[in-house]
Amino acid sequence: MRRTISPAAAVALAFALTACGSDKPAQPAPSSTEPQAASNCSQLIGTGKTVSFKAEQDGTVLRGVEFGTSGTGVVLAHQNRGSVCEWLPFAAKLAGKGYHVLAFDFGGEGDSDKHPGGPSIGGDVLSAAKWLRTKGATDLVLMGASKGGTASMAATTNLDPKPKAVVTLSSPASFDSADALSVASKVTFPVLYIAGELDAPFNGDAKDLYDATPPTVDRRLLVVPTATEHATALFGSAAADTVTKAIDDFLAKNAPPAAK
């Protein structure tokens, strides 16, 4: 059964709020008057650097944080009403494993500009992926939290060449105009679906997406027992090691780091 979630039904940002609420002193504000990504969690940027790029559909300026330099890139898309902040700790870990990572803010969220004609979440992920390719990432992984995972699936329909793999965490079958369920039946690349067992309705969405994915591809489903945490909050839960290992193993097989 297909399920949808309204943008108004915001989910808890436990992981992001914990990260962004750190009592570490923030880095000095940039001297430029141009808005910078991660303005609310600058202490998490570490070795990353703030970047900006334009959404190809309408030229809206999107902002994010880039880590690493590798031939294998990973685009990280946040959940509804979230921001790049929720992904930064995991982004740094991926870079440490040899990946070229871009975590970005959707248009109208975080520090990205607002789309004049309304949101286009699949288009934003597509633009981020293409930007990362211009920086030398020949192989790509799209990874998204909640609506970010739905958007990542939607982006694959217009991404050529296709990604090496897609990972979704607690993602709805559809969000706004992004329909992950219809995309799932046509994928030709490996997909990992993750959700908490007690995180309804997203636990059911993960199974629906898995069932719709052709068994001829490497499709995987991880429903973490007893977990109520949503999306990136899973990285701060008791299931963190299980979730991280599942992602690490999946990427090692399907999209290992490659020299730039």
N, C-alpha and C positions, 0 to 999 in steps of 0.2 A: 504494500500500500504506500502511495506517495504522500509525503508530508511536506508542509511548507511552514516557514516561520516569517512573521512580519518583522520588518526592521524595528518596529516599535517595541517588540518583545525582546528587550536587551537581556543578555545573560550576565552572570556575575563575572567580574574581572579579577578574581582572587589573586592569580599569579601576577598579573600586571600591576595591581594596586600594591602588592607586597614589594615588587621590584622597584616601582616608582616611588614608594614611600620610604626608601632607604634613608637612614640618618647620616650617610656619608655626605661630606660637603660637595656641592655641585661644582663642576668645572666653571671657570670664568665664562661669561657670555661672550659670544663672538663679537668682534668689533663692528662687523658689517651689519647694516640695517636689514639685510635680506633675512627672512625667516629661516631658521635652521631646523632640521629634523631632530627629534628627540629632545626638544626644548624642555620638556617636563621630567626628563630622566637622563640628563647629560652625564651623570656619574656612571652610567652603564655603558657608555660608548667605548671606553677603553681604547683598544687598538683600531677601532673602526673609524671611518671618516664620513661626515655628513655629505650627502650628494643631492642633486636635484636633476630631474629629467622631465620631458613633456609627454603627456598622454597623446598618443598619435591620433586619437579620434577627434580631439578638439583643442589640443595645445595646452590644456591645463597643466600647471606646474605641480608635479608630485615630488615628494621629498622622502629621503630614506637614509639608511646607514649602510655602508659597504665595508665588508671585511674580506681580507685575504686576496690572493691572486692565483687562480687555478684554472685549468681548462674545463673543470666541472663546476658549474654554477648552481646555486640554490636560491630560489626566490621564496621569501617568507612573507605571507600575507596574513594580516591580523583579523581578529573577530569583530563583530558589530560593536560600534562605539568604542573600539579599542584604538591602539596606536602601535607604532614601531616598538615602543617600550617593552611590550609583553614578550617580544621575540629576542631582544638583545642578548640576554645571557646564553640562550641556546645558539644564537648566531655566532657568538664568539667561540663556543665549543666546536661548532662545525668548521669554522675557519682553522681552528687548532688541529683539526683532522685532515686539513689540506683542501678544503672547499673554498670557492669564491662565492661569497654570500651577499645578497642584497635583501634587507628587510625594509619595507617601505610603508608609507601611510596611504590609504585609499583617499581619493579626492573628497574633500570636505571633512576629513577626519584627521586627527593628529595635527601635523603642521603642513599638510598638503592643501593647495588651493581647492576651492569648490568648483565642480563642473557647472558651467552655466546652464546646461540643458538637463541636469539631473545626473545621478550616479550611474556609472557604468563599471561595475566591479570586475567583470570578466575582461573588459578592455584595459583596465588599470593593470591587472596581472600580466596581460599580453604585452603592454608597453614596458613594464618592468623587466620581463623576460628578454625582450628585444634589446633593451638598453644594456642588460648584462652581457648579451652576446657581443655587442659593440666593444665591450671591455675585455674580450678575449675568452669568454666562456663558450666553448663549442658544444659541450653537453650540458643539459639543463635538467634540474629537478624543480618541480613546483610543489610547494608545501604550504598548506593553509590551515588556519584555526577557524572553526565554525564557518561563518560566511566566507572567510578567506579560502577555505578548502573548496567550497562550492564554486567560488570565482575561479579557482585554479583549474578545476575540471572544465568549466566553461571556456577558459582561455585556450585550452588545447585544440579546440575546433579550428582556430585560425593561426595556430603556431606551426610554422614549417621551417626546419624539420621538427617533428614531434619531440616532446621531452623524453628523457631516458626513463623517468619515473615520476609519479605523483603520490604525495602523502596528504591525507586529510585527517584532522583531529576534530571529532564531534561536529561534523559538518552536516547541515540540513540537505535534503534531497534537492531543494530549490530555494533560492533567495532572490527577491526582486525578479529581474529577467534572466538570471543565471539558473539554468536547469541542469544540475549535475546528473540527475537520473537518466535523462535522455542521452547524455554524453556517455555515461557508463557503458551502455549497451554497444557502443561503437569503438571503445578504446583498443588500441593495438600496443599499448605500453604497460609496464607493471604499475600496479596501484596498491597502496597500503591504506586501509581504512581503520581508524582507531576511535574508540569511544569508551566512556565509563559505563559499567553495567547498570548503574542507577541514574544515569543522566538521560532521562526521557525528555523529548521523543528522539533525541539524537542517537541513542543506542539502536533504536529501530531503523533510523535512517541509514546508519552505517551498514546494517545487515541488508537493507534493501539495495543499497549501492553495490555491495559485494555480490549479491545474487544477480544483479543486472549485468555485471561485468563478465565478459566472455571467459569461460574456463580455459581457453587456449592461451591466455596471458598469465603472467605471474600475479595473481590477485591474492591479497591477504587481508584477513579480518582479525583485529585484536579488540575484543571487548573485555576491558579490565574488570575482574570480579570486585564487587562491592564499591567501586569507585563512583562517587557522585560529582567529582570535579569536571569542569567543562573546558575543553580546548587546551590552551597553554597552561591552565591551572593544573593540568595533569603533571606537569614538570615539577610542581611544588607539592605533590601529593605523595601518599605512601606508595603509589604505583609508579613513581618517577623512574626507578631503575628498570622496571619492566617495559615501560613505554620507550625510554631512551634506547634500550638494547634492541627492541623491535625495529626502531628506525635505523640504528647503526647497522644491523644485520641486513636489512632490506637495501640500504644504500650501498653497502659493501659488495653485495651481489650484483645490483643492477646499475649503479652509477658511482663507481669508485672514483676517488680524486684522480685527476689527470694533470700532467704538467702543462703549463700554459704555452 
